[in-house]
Amino acid sequence: MGRPLSVLDSHRVAYINDLMARVSAHTDGLYEQLMDEEFSYASQTAQDLIVLLEDAISSLDESSNSR
């Protein structure tokens, strides 16, 4: 068995799991919207995904600067 997760590690894992669930939901929705030719919805979903990924990049930058 591995070592137990610290509180900090638990929060990091929870953040990663939440982030990946949101990315997955956006990409699933985008796929469906493109397939259904719902282009205005697809455009908004793509924009929302970009914002989500920019937030993830910002969080990575903050984490690397704090080390």
C-alpha positions, 0 to 999 in steps of 0.5 A: 500500500502507498502512503496516506495522502496529506491534506494538501495532496487530497486537495490537489487530487480533488482539484485535478479530478474536478478539473478533468471532469469539467474538461470532459463535460465540455468536450463531450458537449462540444462533440455533440453540438458539432455533430448536431450542427448546433454551431452557436452552442458549440462556439459558446462551449468552446469559449467556456472550455478555453476559459477553463483551460486558461484558469488551469494554466494560471493555477499551474503557473501559480503552483510552479512559482510557489516552489 
